[in-house]
Amino acid sequence: MAPDIRPEYPSSSFARDSLDPEHETQPLIHQDPDTSLNDPHAELRSPGPPLKSSFAPRFRQHQKLRYIAAVMEKLENSRLAHFANKIAVSSEPGLTNAQLMLHNFDLKPVEPERRQWGAWNFVGFWISDSFNINTWMISSSMVANGLSWWQSWLCVWIGYVISTTFICMTGRIGATYHIPFPVVSRASFGIWGSLWPVFNRAAMACIWYGVQSWIGGECVTLMIRSIWTSYETVPNSMPNSSGTNTRDFVSFFLFWACSLPAIWFPVHKIRHLFTAKAYFVPPAGVAFFIWSIVKAHGIGPIVHQPSAKHGGALGWAMVQGIMSSIANFATLIVNDSDYARFARKPRDALWSQFITIPVGFAVTSFIGIIVSSSSAVIYGDPIWNPLNLLSYFLVNPNTGRTANGPARFGVFIISFAFALAQLGTNIAANSVSAGTDMTALLPRYLNIRRGGYICAAVGLAMCPWNLLSTSNNFTTYLSAYSVFLSSIAGVIICDYYVVRRGYYQITDLYSARKTAPYYFTFGFHWRGYTAYICGILINIVGFVGAIGRPVPQGAKYIYNINFFAGFIVASLTYWILCKISPIPACSEKWMEVGDEIRNVSVAYGAEGNEEDSVSASSGQFKGDEEGQTGIRERQVGKEDF
C-alpha cells in the first residue's frame, strides 16, 4: 500500500473538511483527453475540467487557511490575548463571539436570589433622591419668571406626577422581566441598534456625574469651613487658566474620592445607602427649614408675592414650569428599569414609586421656597441656593461677623446632609446608570462596577468647573437633552405597551442570529430609528431658539412642551410604521410572561430547538394560541421559563 502523503492540515474542523480530498465533489484525476478519439462515450464520462484549472486554486486556498490558522494560534498564545482573557468578566459558557457582545452577569435577567428590593426599599430610594440641591432650587426659576410661590409649587406637583407616570411605565418592564434598560432597548431599536441610545445615556451620565461631584465639593467646603474658618482663605497655587482654585479643587477631589467606595457595591445591595440617606437627610432639611424661619422671625415676603403674569402669559409660564420639572427627571424616566429589575414582584415597583416621587420632590421644593423666602428677610434678597445661604450663616455678609460654635455645628450637619444627598443622587442617577450602559457597550470586559469607575474617571477628567463657570448655555444644553430622551422613551413605551402588548422573548434579546425576532435589518430596527428621529426633528428648531438664535414663534411654542412633543411624535410614528410593516414576536392580547423567568440560559447549544415556536417568521399570536405558544416551556440548559 502506498504511504499517505497528503499535506498536514490545520486543526479546525472547518479547514480540515474543506482541505480533505475525500470532501471534494470532483475527482482530482480525470481521463486522458486523447482517449476520447477512440471512445465515443469518453465525453460523457469525463468528470470535469483539466487538473491544472481545478487543483491550483484549491491548493492556494488551502495554503491561505493554513496561514490564517497559524496566525490565530499565535495570537491566542500571545501575552496580549492572555491579558485580555484575564480581565474578561464572567459569562455563561458556550456563548458565541457575537453573544459575548450581548451578555454578561450584569446584563442577564436577575435571578430570584438577587431580587431583594421590596416596596419600602423603593420608598427609601426616592425619599433620599428627592432631597438634593437641584430639587431645592427648582422653583426659583419659576418664581423669577413671574409665578407666585403656590403657582410654582403647583407646577412641581403636576410635573412630577407626569414624570412618575412615565417612570412607572418604564419601570414595570424591568420589574416584570428583570432586565436593564440596555436590554429593553434591544426590542425597540434592534440588537446592535440599541447601542446608540445606550451610548447617549452613558455619555450624559458621565457629564452629570462630574457636575454633581463639583456641587458635592461645595458641600465639603462648607463642612471644612465650619471646623476651620481659615479654609476660606487658603492660598491659591493653581493658575488662573485652570478655571478654579486650590480650595475648591481640594474639596471637589475629596468628595470625588469619598464617592469611590460606594461604586464598589452591587446594585441589589446599594439600597442600604439610600435607606441610610432617607433616615438622615430629610430631618436635616426640616431642621434647616425651622432654623431659617426662626432666624427670620417669619416666613418672609415670597409667600405673599402675587403673580406678575396674567392670561396667556401666565399659562405658558406654568407650562414651562411643568416642563422644567419633567426635564429634571428625564434621565430617570428612561432607565428606571435598571433598578426596578431588582424588585421582588412588579407591584413593589408600582405604588411605592407612584406615591413617593411626587410627594418627596414636592415637599423638598416647598422647603426650598420657604427657606428662600425667609432669607429675603434676613439678608435683603432671596437666596435660592441653600449652600450660599449656609455660607451666609457662617459669616454674615452684611456685618462680617463669624457664627458661634452651635451655629457652625448646625452648618456642618446640614452641609454633611447635602453632601450625602449629592452622593446618593450621583450613585443612583449617574454611576449605576453609566455602569449599566457601559456594560452593554462592551460586555466582554465591563461590568457595572468597572463602568461606574470609568464614569467617575471621566467626571474627574472633564474638569466640570469649566462647564459651570463659562457662559456657554451649558445648563440649557443639559436641560434640552430631555428632547432626545423623550424620543427614546416614546419608542420603548409604545413598543412594549401598544405594539407587543407586554410580550418579550427573553432569550432572543441576547441572540445575534439573523433569524431572531429582534435582529431586524443587520441588527438595526429602522422603524424605531425613524420614530426616534421624527421625535427629535419636531423640537430641533425650538432648541436652536432656546440657545439664542432667532426662530419662528410657533417653534418656540412647540419647544415649550418639548418632552410631550418628542414623546407623542415618536410614539405615533412608531405605531404607524408597525401597522404598515408589522414586526415579529408580538401578541394580540396582553401577555406578560416575566413571572416564569428563573435562571435563563441563552447559549445556542443549550436550546432544544433551532427556532422558538414564536420566532421572526411566526407573526403574531392568534386568539387562544397564546396559552400554548406564548409561554410554551422548552429545554434550555437546566432551567429556562
C-alpha positions as CSV (number, residue, x, y, z in Angstrom):
1,M,0.0,0.0,0.0
2,A,1.3,3.4,-0.9
3,P,2.0,5.7,2.1
4,D,-0.4,8.6,2.8
5,I,1.5,11.7,1.6
6,R,-1.4,14.2,2.0
7,P,-0.3,17.6,3.5
8,E,-0.8,18.3,7.1
9,Y,-4.0,20.4,7.6
10,P,-5.0,23.0,10.2
11,S,-6.6,21.7,13.4
12,S,-10.0,23.3,12.9
13,S,-12.7,21.0,11.6
14,F,-13.9,23.6,9.1
15,A,-10.4,23.9,7.5
16,R,-9.7,20.2,7.6
17,D,-13.0,19.3,6.0
18,S,-12.5,21.9,3.2
19,L,-9.0,20.6,2.5
20,D,-9.5,16.8,2.7
21,P,-9.8,15.3,-0.9
22,E,-12.5,13.0,0.4
23,H,-14.7,16.0,0.6
24,E,-14.1,17.1,-2.9
25,T,-17.1,17.0,-5.2
26,Q,-15.0,16.2,-8.3
27,P,-12.1,13.8,-8.6
28,L,-8.6,15.3,-9.0
29,I,-7.6,12.7,-11.7
30,H,-9.5,12.7,-14.9
31,Q,-9.4,10.7,-18.1
32,D,-6.8,11.4,-20.7
33,P,-8.4,13.6,-23.4
34,D,-6.6,11.6,-26.2
35,T,-8.8,8.5,-25.4
36,S,-11.8,10.4,-26.5
37,L,-10.7,9.9,-30.0
38,N,-11.3,6.2,-29.9
39,D,-14.1,6.2,-27.3
40,P,-17.3,7.9,-28.4
41,H,-18.6,7.9,-24.8
42,A,-15.5,9.4,-23.2
43,E,-17.0,12.9,-23.2
44,L,-19.9,11.6,-21.2
45,R,-17.6,10.0,-18.6
46,S,-15.3,13.0,-18.3
47,P,-15.7,14.3,-14.7
48,G,-14.6,17.9,-15.1
49,P,-12.0,20.4,-16.2
50,P,-8.3,19.7,-16.5
51,L,-6.2,19.2,-13.4
52,K,-4.4,22.5,-13.7
53,S,-7.6,24.6,-13.6
54,S,-9.2,22.6,-10.7
55,F,-6.4,21.8,-8.3
56,A,-4.3,25.0,-8.3
57,P,-7.0,27.4,-6.9
58,R,-7.9,25.0,-4.2
59,F,-4.3,24.5,-3.3
60,R,-3.8,28.2,-2.9
61,Q,-7.0,28.4,-0.7
62,H,-5.6,25.6,1.4
63,Q,-2.4,27.5,1.9
64,K,-4.2,30.6,3.0
65,L,-6.3,28.6,5.5
66,R,-3.2,27.1,7.0
67,Y,-1.6,30.5,7.3
68,I,-4.7,32.0,8.9
69,A,-4.9,29.1,11.4
70,A,-1.2,29.5,12.3
71,V,-1.7,33.3,12.9
72,M,-4.8,32.7,15.0
73,E,-3.0,30.1,17.1
74,K,-0.1,32.5,17.6
75,L,-2.4,35.3,18.7
76,E,-4.3,33.0,21.1
77,N,-1.0,32.2,22.8
78,S,0.3,35.8,22.9
79,R,0.6,37.9,26.1
80,L,-2.0,40.3,24.9
81,A,-4.5,37.5,24.5
82,H,-3.6,36.1,27.9
83,F,-4.2,39.6,29.4
84,A,-7.5,40.1,27.6
85,N,-8.7,36.7,28.9
86,K,-7.6,37.6,32.4
87,I,-9.6,40.8,32.6
88,A,-12.7,39.5,30.8
89,V,-15.7,39.3,33.0
90,S,-17.5,36.1,33.7
91,S,-20.2,35.0,31.3
92,E,-22.3,31.9,30.6
93,P,-20.3,29.0,29.0
94,G,-21.0,28.1,25.4
95,L,-21.7,31.6,24.1
96,T,-20.6,32.6,20.6
97,N,-18.4,35.7,20.0
98,A,-21.4,37.7,18.9
99,Q,-23.3,36.7,22.1
100,L,-20.3,37.7,24.2
101,M,-21.1,41.2,22.9
102,L,-24.7,40.9,24.2
103,H,-24.5,39.1,27.5
104,N,-22.7,39.0,30.9
105,F,-23.7,38.7,34.5
106,D,-24.9,42.3,34.9
107,L,-27.0,42.2,31.7
108,K,-28.8,38.9,32.1
109,P,-32.2,38.7,33.7
110,V,-31.9,39.0,37.5
111,E,-32.4,35.6,39.1
112,P,-34.7,35.3,42.2
113,E,-31.8,35.3,44.6
114,R,-30.9,38.9,43.7
115,R,-34.5,40.3,43.6
116,Q,-34.2,41.9,47.0
117,W,-35.9,45.3,46.5
118,G,-39.2,45.5,48.3
119,A,-41.7,48.3,48.3
120,W,-40.1,50.1,51.2
121,N,-36.7,50.0,49.5
122,F,-38.2,52.0,46.7
123,V,-39.7,54.4,49.1
124,G,-36.4,55.0,50.8
125,F,-34.7,55.3,47.4
126,W,-36.9,58.0,46.2
127,I,-37.1,59.9,49.5
128,S,-33.3,60.0,49.5
129,D,-33.2,61.0,45.9
130,S,-35.7,63.8,46.2
131,F,-33.7,65.7,48.7
132,N,-31.0,67.3,46.6
133,I,-29.9,70.8,45.6
134,N,-31.5,70.8,42.2
135,T,-34.9,69.9,43.6
136,W,-34.4,72.5,46.4
137,M,-33.9,75.2,43.7
138,I,-36.4,74.0,41.1
139,S,-39.0,76.6,42.0
140,S,-36.5,79.5,41.8
141,S,-36.7,79.9,38.0
142,M,-40.5,79.7,38.1
143,V,-40.8,82.5,40.7
144,A,-38.2,84.5,38.8
145,N,-40.3,84.0,35.7
146,G,-43.2,85.8,37.3
147,L,-45.2,83.0,39.0
148,S,-46.3,83.2,42.6
149,W,-45.0,80.6,45.1
150,W,-48.1,78.5,45.1
151,Q,-48.3,78.5,41.3
152,S,-44.7,77.3,41.0
153,W,-45.4,74.6,43.6
154,L,-48.4,73.5,41.7
155,C,-46.2,73.2,38.6
156,V,-43.8,71.0,40.6
157,W,-46.7,68.7,41.6
158,I,-48.1,68.4,38.1
159,G,-44.7,67.9,36.6
160,Y,-43.6,65.1,38.9
161,V,-46.9,63.3,38.8
162,I,-46.5,63.2,35.0
163,S,-42.9,62.1,35.4
164,T,-43.9,59.4,37.8
165,T,-46.4,58.0,35.4
166,F,-43.7,57.6,32.8
167,I,-41.3,56.1,35.3
168,C,-43.8,53.5,36.4
169,M,-44.4,52.6,32.8
170,T,-40.7,52.0,32.0
171,G,-40.0,50.5,35.5
172,R,-42.7,47.9,35.0
173,I,-40.8,46.4,32.1
174,G,-37.7,45.9,34.3
175,A,-39.8,44.7,37.3
176,T,-41.6,42.2,35.1
177,Y,-38.8,40.8,33.0
178,H,-35.9,41.7,35.4
179,I,-33.8,43.2,32.6
180,P,-32.0,46.6,32.5
181,F,-32.5,49.5,30.1
182,P,-29.9,48.4,27.5
183,V,-31.6,45.0,27.1
184,V,-35.1,46.6,27.0
185,S,-34.0,49.0,24.2
186,R,-32.9,46.0,22.0
187,A,-36.6,45.1,21.4
188,S,-37.3,48.7,20.1
189,F,-34.0,49.6,18.3
190,G,-32.5,46.2,17.4
191,I,-29.8,44.1,18.9
192,W,-27.0,46.4,17.6
193,G,-29.1,49.5,17.1
194,S,-29.7,49.8,20.8
195,L,-26.1,50.7,21.3
196,W,-26.7,54.3,20.2
197,P,-29.4,55.2,22.8
198,V,-27.3,53.4,25.4
199,F,-24.2,55.4,24.4
200,N,-26.2,58.6,24.6
201,R,-27.4,57.8,28.1
202,A,-23.9,56.7,29.3
203,A,-22.3,59.9,28.0
204,M,-24.8,62.2,29.7
205,A,-24.5,60.2,32.9
206,C,-20.7,60.8,32.9
207,I,-21.1,64.5,32.4
208,W,-23.7,64.8,35.1
209,Y,-21.5,62.7,37.4
210,G,-18.8,65.4,37.2
211,V,-21.2,68.3,37.6
212,Q,-22.9,66.7,40.6
213,S,-19.5,65.9,42.1
214,W,-18.5,69.5,41.8
215,I,-21.6,70.6,43.7
216,G,-20.8,68.0,46.3
217,G,-17.4,69.6,46.6
218,E,-19.0,72.8,47.6
219,C,-20.8,71.0,50.4
220,V,-17.4,69.7,51.5
221,T,-16.0,73.3,51.5
222,L,-18.8,74.3,53.9
223,M,-18.1,71.4,56.2
224,I,-14.4,72.2,56.4
225,R,-15.1,75.9,56.9
226,S,-17.5,75.0,59.8
227,I,-14.5,73.5,61.6
228,W,-11.6,75.7,60.3
229,T,-12.8,79.1,59.3
230,S,-9.4,79.9,57.8
231,Y,-10.1,77.3,55.0
232,E,-12.0,80.1,53.2
233,T,-8.7,82.0,52.6
234,V,-6.5,79.0,51.6
235,P,-3.7,80.3,49.4
236,N,-4.3,79.5,45.7
237,S,-1.4,77.7,43.9
238,M,-3.3,77.0,40.7
239,P,-3.0,79.2,37.6
240,N,-5.9,81.4,36.6
241,S,-6.1,79.5,33.3
242,S,-7.2,76.4,35.3
243,G,-10.6,77.9,35.9
244,T,-10.6,77.0,39.7
245,N,-8.6,77.5,42.8
246,T,-6.8,75.3,45.3
247,R,-9.6,75.3,47.9
248,D,-12.4,74.4,45.6
249,F,-10.4,71.7,43.8
250,V,-9.3,70.1,47.0
251,S,-12.9,70.0,48.2
252,F,-14.1,68.6,44.9
253,F,-11.4,65.9,44.9
254,L,-12.2,64.9,48.5
255,F,-15.9,64.4,47.6
256,W,-14.9,62.6,44.4
257,A,-12.6,60.2,46.3
258,C,-15.0,59.6,49.1
259,S,-17.6,58.6,46.5
260,L,-15.5,55.7,45.1
261,P,-16.2,53.1,47.8
262,A,-20.0,53.5,47.1
263,I,-19.5,52.4,43.5
264,W,-18.0,49.1,44.6
265,F,-21.2,47.6,46.0
266,P,-23.6,45.7,43.7
267,V,-26.9,47.3,42.8
268,H,-29.1,44.9,44.8
269,K,-27.1,45.8,48.0
270,I,-26.6,49.5,47.4
271,R,-30.2,50.0,48.6
272,H,-28.8,50.3,52.2
273,L,-27.1,53.5,51.3
274,F,-30.4,55.0,50.1
275,T,-32.1,53.8,53.3
276,A,-29.5,55.5,55.5
277,K,-29.8,58.7,53.4
278,A,-33.6,58.6,53.8
279,Y,-33.3,58.5,57.6
280,F,-30.7,61.2,57.9
281,V,-31.1,63.8,55.1
282,P,-34.8,64.7,55.3
283,P,-34.6,65.5,59.1
284,A,-31.6,67.7,58.4
285,G,-33.7,69.5,55.7
286,V,-36.5,70.1,58.2
287,A,-34.1,71.4,60.7
288,F,-32.8,73.9,58.1
289,F,-36.4,74.9,57.4
290,I,-37.1,75.6,61.1
291,W,-33.8,77.4,61.6
292,S,-34.5,79.8,58.7
293,I,-38.0,80.7,59.9
294,V,-36.8,81.3,63.5
295,K,-33.9,83.3,62.3
296,A,-36.2,85.5,60.1
297,H,-39.0,85.6,62.7
298,G,-41.4,84.6,59.9
299,I,-41.7,83.0,56.5
300,G,-40.8,86.1,54.5
301,P,-42.3,88.1,51.6
302,I,-42.2,85.5,48.9
303,V,-45.3,83.7,50.1
304,H,-47.2,87.0,49.9
305,Q,-45.9,87.9,46.5
306,P,-48.6,87.7,43.8
307,S,-48.1,86.5,40.3
308,A,-46.6,89.0,37.9
309,K,-48.2,87.4,34.8
310,H,-51.8,87.0,33.7
311,G,-53.8,85.5,30.9
312,G,-51.9,83.6,28.2
313,A,-48.5,84.6,29.5
314,L,-49.4,83.0,32.9
315,G,-50.5,79.8,31.1
316,W,-47.3,79.5,29.1
317,A,-45.2,80.3,32.2
318,M,-46.8,77.4,34.1
319,V,-46.3,75.1,31.1
320,Q,-42.6,76.0,31.1
321,G,-42.5,75.3,34.9
322,I,-44.1,71.9,34.4
323,M,-41.7,71.0,31.6
324,S,-38.7,72.0,33.7
325,S,-39.9,69.6,36.4
326,I,-40.1,66.8,33.8
327,A,-36.7,67.7,32.3
328,N,-35.2,67.4,35.8
329,F,-36.4,63.8,35.7
330,A,-36.0,62.8,32.1
331,T,-32.9,60.6,32.5
332,L,-34.5,58.5,35.2
333,I,-37.6,58.1,33.1
334,V,-35.6,56.2,30.5
335,N,-33.5,53.9,32.8
336,D,-35.8,53.2,35.8
337,S,-35.7,49.5,34.8
338,D,-32.0,49.4,35.9
339,Y,-33.4,49.5,39.5
340,A,-36.9,48.1,39.0
341,R,-35.5,44.8,37.7
342,F,-34.4,44.0,41.3
343,A,-38.0,44.2,42.6
344,R,-39.3,41.1,44.2
345,K,-42.5,41.5,42.2
346,P,-43.8,44.2,39.8
347,R,-46.2,45.6,42.3
348,D,-43.3,46.5,44.6
349,A,-42.1,49.0,42.0
350,L,-45.5,50.5,41.2
351,W,-47.3,52.2,44.1
352,S,-44.2,52.8,46.1
353,Q,-42.8,54.9,43.3
354,F,-46.1,56.5,42.2
355,I,-46.8,57.9,45.6
356,T,-43.3,58.6,46.9
357,I,-41.9,60.5,43.9
358,P,-44.4,63.4,43.6
359,V,-44.7,63.7,47.4
360,G,-41.0,63.6,48.1
361,F,-40.0,66.1,45.4
362,A,-42.9,68.5,46.2
363,V,-42.0,68.6,49.9
364,T,-38.4,69.3,49.1
365,S,-39.4,72.1,46.7
366,F,-41.7,73.6,49.3
367,I,-38.9,73.7,51.9
368,G,-36.7,75.4,49.3
369,I,-39.4,78.1,48.7
370,I,-40.0,78.9,52.4
371,V,-36.3,78.9,53.3
372,S,-35.5,81.2,50.3
373,S,-38.4,83.5,51.3
374,S,-37.1,83.7,54.9
375,S,-33.6,84.6,53.6
376,A,-35.1,87.7,52.0
377,V,-36.0,89.0,55.5
378,I,-32.5,88.2,56.9
379,Y,-30.3,89.4,54.1
380,G,-32.5,91.7,51.9
381,D,-32.7,89.4,48.9
382,P,-34.0,85.8,48.5
383,I,-31.2,83.3,48.3
384,W,-32.3,80.2,46.4
385,N,-29.0,78.3,46.6
386,P,-29.0,76.6,50.0
387,L,-25.2,76.4,50.0
388,N,-24.9,80.1,49.6
389,L,-27.4,80.6,52.4
390,L,-25.4,78.3,54.7
391,S,-22.3,80.2,53.8
392,Y,-24.1,83.4,55.0
393,F,-25.0,81.6,58.2
394,L,-21.3,81.1,58.8
395,V,-20.2,84.6,58.0
396,N,-22.8,87.4,57.8
397,P,-22.1,89.3,54.6
398,N,-23.6,92.5,56.0
399,T,-21.7,92.6,59.2
400,G,-18.7,90.3,58.6
401,R,-19.4,88.5,61.9
402,T,-18.5,84.8,62.2
403,A,-21.1,82.4,63.6
404,N,-20.7,80.9,67.1
405,G,-20.0,77.3,67.9
406,P,-23.5,75.9,67.9
407,A,-24.3,77.7,64.6
408,R,-21.1,76.3,63.0
409,F,-22.1,72.8,64.2
410,G,-25.5,73.2,62.7
411,V,-24.0,74.3,59.4
412,F,-21.7,71.3,59.4
413,I,-24.5,68.8,60.0
414,I,-26.7,70.3,57.2
415,S,-23.8,70.6,54.8
416,F,-23.0,66.9,55.5
417,A,-26.6,66.1,54.8
418,F,-26.4,67.9,51.5
419,A,-23.1,66.1,50.7
420,L,-24.7,62.7,51.4
421,A,-27.7,63.7,49.3
422,Q,-25.4,64.6,46.4
423,L,-23.6,61.2,46.8
424,G,-26.8,59.2,46.8
425,T,-28.1,61.1,43.8
426,N,-24.8,60.7,41.9
427,I,-24.8,57.0,42.5
428,A,-28.5,56.5,41.7
429,A,-28.9,58.7,38.7
430,N,-25.4,58.6,37.2
431,S,-22.9,56.0,38.4
432,V,-25.2,52.9,38.2
433,S,-26.8,54.1,35.0
434,A,-23.5,54.8,33.3
435,G,-22.1,51.5,34.6
436,T,-25.1,49.5,33.2
437,D,-24.9,51.3,29.9
438,M,-21.2,50.7,29.5
439,T,-21.7,47.1,30.3
440,A,-23.9,46.9,27.3
441,L,-21.3,48.7,25.1
442,L,-18.5,46.2,26.0
443,P,-20.0,43.3,28.0
444,R,-17.0,41.1,27.4
445,Y,-14.8,43.3,29.6
446,L,-17.0,45.7,31.5
447,N,-19.5,45.2,34.3
448,I,-21.5,47.7,36.3
449,R,-18.7,48.2,38.8
450,R,-16.0,48.8,36.2
451,G,-18.3,51.0,34.2
452,G,-19.1,53.1,37.4
453,Y,-15.4,53.7,38.0
454,I,-14.9,54.7,34.3
455,C,-17.8,57.1,34.8
456,A,-16.1,58.6,37.9
457,A,-12.8,58.9,36.0
458,V,-14.5,60.8,33.2
459,G,-16.2,63.0,35.7
460,L,-12.9,64.0,37.1
461,A,-11.1,64.4,33.8
462,M,-13.7,66.6,32.2
463,C,-13.0,69.5,34.6
464,P,-16.6,70.2,35.5
465,W,-15.8,73.6,36.9
466,N,-15.1,74.9,33.4
467,L,-18.6,73.8,32.3
468,L,-20.3,75.6,35.1
469,S,-18.2,78.7,35.1
470,T,-18.5,79.7,31.5
471,S,-21.4,81.4,29.9
472,N,-21.9,78.8,27.2
473,N,-25.5,77.9,28.0
474,F,-24.3,74.6,29.4
475,T,-27.4,74.4,31.7
476,T,-29.6,75.0,28.7
477,Y,-27.9,72.2,26.7
478,L,-28.3,69.7,29.6
479,S,-31.9,70.6,30.1
480,A,-32.6,70.3,26.4
481,Y,-31.2,66.8,26.4
482,S,-34.7,65.7,27.5
483,V,-35.7,66.2,23.9
484,F,-33.6,63.2,22.9
485,L,-34.6,61.1,25.9
486,S,-38.3,61.8,25.3
487,S,-38.0,60.2,21.8
488,I,-36.3,57.1,23.2
489,A,-38.9,56.8,25.9
490,G,-41.7,57.2,23.4
491,V,-40.4,54.4,21.2
492,I,-39.8,52.0,24.1
493,I,-43.2,52.6,25.8
494,C,-45.1,52.4,22.6
495,D,-43.3,49.2,21.6
496,Y,-44.0,47.4,24.9
497,Y,-47.5,48.6,25.8
498,V,-49.1,49.1,22.3
499,V,-47.3,47.1,19.7
500,R,-46.1,44.0,21.7
501,R,-48.7,44.2,24.4
502,G,-46.3,43.2,27.2
503,Y,-44.7,40.2,25.4
504,Y,-40.9,39.7,25.2
505,Q,-39.0,36.6,24.1
506,I,-36.2,36.9,26.7
507,T,-33.6,34.6,25.2
508,D,-33.9,36.3,21.8
509,L,-32.9,39.6,23.3
510,Y,-29.5,38.0,23.7
511,S,-29.4,36.3,20.3
512,A,-27.3,37.6,17.3
513,R,-28.9,35.2,14.8
514,K,-30.2,36.8,11.7
515,T,-33.5,35.0,12.1
516,A,-34.0,36.2,15.7
517,P,-37.1,38.5,16.0
518,Y,-35.1,41.4,17.4
519,Y,-32.3,41.3,14.8
520,F,-34.4,43.1,12.2
521,T,-32.1,44.5,9.5
522,F,-28.4,44.0,10.2
523,G,-29.3,44.3,13.9
524,F,-30.9,47.7,13.5
525,H,-34.7,48.4,13.7
526,W,-35.4,51.0,11.1
527,R,-38.9,51.7,12.4
528,G,-37.5,52.5,15.9
529,Y,-34.9,54.8,14.4
530,T,-37.3,56.6,12.1
531,A,-39.6,57.3,15.0
532,Y,-36.7,58.4,17.2
533,I,-35.5,60.9,14.6
534,C,-39.0,62.3,14.0
535,G,-39.4,62.9,17.7
536,I,-36.2,64.9,17.7
537,L,-37.0,66.9,14.5
538,I,-40.2,68.3,15.9
539,N,-38.2,70.1,18.6
540,I,-34.9,70.9,16.9
541,V,-35.9,74.4,15.7
542,G,-37.2,75.3,19.1
543,F,-34.0,74.1,20.6
544,V,-32.0,76.4,18.4
545,G,-34.2,79.2,19.6
546,A,-33.5,78.2,23.2
547,I,-29.8,78.8,22.8
548,G,-30.3,82.3,21.5
549,R,-30.9,82.0,17.7
550,P,-33.9,83.7,16.1
551,V,-36.6,81.2,15.2
552,P,-40.4,81.4,14.4
553,Q,-42.7,81.9,17.3
554,G,-44.5,78.6,16.6
555,A,-41.3,76.6,17.0
556,K,-40.9,78.2,20.4
557,Y,-44.4,77.2,21.5
558,I,-43.7,73.6,20.4
559,Y,-40.4,73.6,22.3
560,N,-42.2,74.8,25.4
561,I,-43.8,71.4,25.5
562,N,-40.7,69.6,24.2
563,F,-41.0,66.4,26.2
564,F,-44.6,65.9,25.2
565,A,-43.9,66.8,21.6
566,G,-41.0,64.4,21.3
567,F,-42.7,61.6,23.1
568,I,-46.0,61.8,21.2
569,V,-44.5,62.2,17.8
570,A,-42.1,59.3,18.3
571,S,-44.8,57.1,19.7
572,L,-47.3,57.8,17.0
573,T,-44.7,57.4,14.2
574,Y,-43.5,54.0,15.6
575,W,-47.1,52.7,16.0
576,I,-48.0,53.8,12.4
577,L,-44.8,52.2,11.0
578,C,-45.5,48.9,12.9
579,K,-49.1,48.9,11.5
580,I,-47.8,49.4,7.9
581,S,-44.9,46.9,8.3
582,P,-45.7,44.5,11.2
583,I,-42.9,43.2,13.4
584,P,-42.4,39.7,14.8
585,A,-42.7,38.5,18.4
586,C,-46.0,40.3,19.2
587,S,-49.2,39.3,21.0
588,E,-52.7,40.3,20.0
589,K,-53.7,40.2,23.7
590,W,-52.0,41.5,26.8
591,M,-49.5,38.8,27.8
592,E,-46.5,39.4,30.2
593,V,-44.6,36.2,30.8
594,G,-41.9,37.6,33.1
595,D,-43.2,35.7,36.1
596,E,-42.0,32.5,34.5
597,I,-38.4,33.7,34.4
598,R,-36.0,31.9,36.7
599,N,-32.3,31.2,35.6
600,V,-32.2,31.8,31.9
601,S,-29.6,30.2,29.6
602,V,-29.1,31.9,26.3
603,A,-26.3,29.8,24.7
604,Y,-27.3,28.5,21.3
605,G,-26.2,24.9,22.1
606,A,-28.5,24.8,25.1
607,E,-31.6,25.3,23.1
608,G,-33.8,22.3,22.4
609,N,-35.0,23.6,19.1
610,E,-33.2,25.7,16.4
611,E,-36.1,28.2,16.4
612,D,-38.5,29.1,19.0
613,S,-42.2,28.4,18.2
614,V,-42.7,32.2,18.2
615,S,-39.9,33.5,16.0
616,A,-39.2,36.1,13.4
617,S,-41.3,34.2,10.9
618,S,-44.2,33.2,13.0
619,G,-46.0,36.5,13.2
620,Q,-48.4,37.4,15.9
621,F,-50.4,35.2,18.3
622,K,-53.9,34.4,17.4
623,G,-56.7,34.1,19.9
624,D,-56.3,31.1,22.2
625,E,-52.9,30.2,20.8
626,E,-51.2,32.4,23.5
627,G,-51.8,29.8,26.2
628,Q,-49.8,27.1,24.3
629,T,-47.4,29.1,22.2
630,G,-46.7,32.2,24.3
631,I,-45.5,30.5,27.4
632,R,-44.5,27.2,26.0
633,E,-41.7,25.6,28.0
634,R,-38.7,24.5,26.2
635,Q,-35.5,22.8,27.4
636,V,-32.8,25.5,27.8
637,G,-29.9,24.0,29.9
638,K,-31.4,23.1,33.2
639,E,-33.8,25.9,33.6
640,D,-35.4,28.4,31.3
641,F,-39.0,29.7,31.5
